[in-house]
Amino acid sequence: MVQLRVPGPTPCPPEVLAAMGRQMVNHRGPEFHQLLTEVTEDLKKVFQTKNDVLLLTGSGTGGMEAAVTNMLSPGDKVLSVSIGVFGDRFASIAKTFGAEIVPLKVEWGKAADPEDVRRALKQNPDVKAVLVTHNETSTGVTNDLGAISRVVKEAGKLIIVDAISSLSSIDLPVDAWKCDVVITGSQKGWMVPPGMTMVSVSEEAWKAHAVAKMPRFYWDFTRAKKNYEEKKENPWTPAISIVFALNVALKMMLKEGIQNIFARHARVGRMTREGVKKLGLSLFADEKYASNTVTAVNIPEGVDGKKMRQILRDEYKVVLAGGQQTLDGKIFRIGHLGMVYEKDIEEVLAAIEAVLPRVGFKK
């Protein structure tokens, strides 16, 4: 069996894969109405919210675009808190649709300081919303979202959160932290193939949506909410097989217990980091804010990281991720979210230990 240890897509349980093999149903019929209702109510439990949760067909990036276009108007000033590739992507999406970006860029490998967010908001009182990534997979860092959200809400601004690689694996109590829009994606900790993005929308966010002027059609939250409330349907044809799969995955997650899932990811994350250091390697991320869903590892001088990953893939069936953009060739990343347990990490670390001497590593 292949050890797929990238930050997404992630391995799927057999029960989830089997659910995808079900025959199609009418997405305008009673069977799908019941399915969508069950999935939506179960999603709220994992989001830890009483807010609306919308199930949209698309990737996580689609969910990010949806959040931007439903909450903002061209010319709106937006504070972009970026700690890596995906924070930059969030800003790029907003800029594409006409937002004015106030960048708050953090050195890659570090988390955003809530006090820097506070200062930026004081310097830019006309900012309408703050874009922030909860967990940055490109660097292996998790922001202190609770603290950042407190600062943003004290300033009376909207907070729009990319939680694509955190929600369902790392604790994110949406209501307790007063997060206005929170986006996630099926292919991460949810143990489901790519194809669905799930978004929670607060009362404050709905007020912003009512006056937002950015163009949207497929991603229109009003259409999604209206169709769900009136018909228990999606406005457009959903990825039915993915919804089948998500329904099964959610039942499995709720049976395990979401707090137990967070604790398991914390154990596995800690085990990965400690194991990497025992091999004589160093972590890229500030360990104080190291992610429990992905570990970024520095590639030592003289080590051929691409060759290492190729040998791991070809000979050991262990698939790891490389670095992105400026980190290409400088780090490799071990994904550990969703269906992952200690024995999986033991196998991955053993394979890395066996391969390292073959690619120039001298401990």
Beta strands, then each sheet from edge to edge (+ up, - down):
strand 1: 3-5
strand 2: 52-57
strand 3: 77-82
strand 4: 100-105
strand 5: 129-133
strand 6: 135-136
strand 7: 141-142
strand 8: 158-162
strand 9: 181-185
strand 10: 196-201
strand 11: 294-298
strand 12: 318-322
strand 13: 331-335
sheet 1: 1+ 12+ 13- 11+
sheet 2: 2+ 10- 9+ 8+ 5+ 3+ 4+
sheet 3: 6+ 7-
end
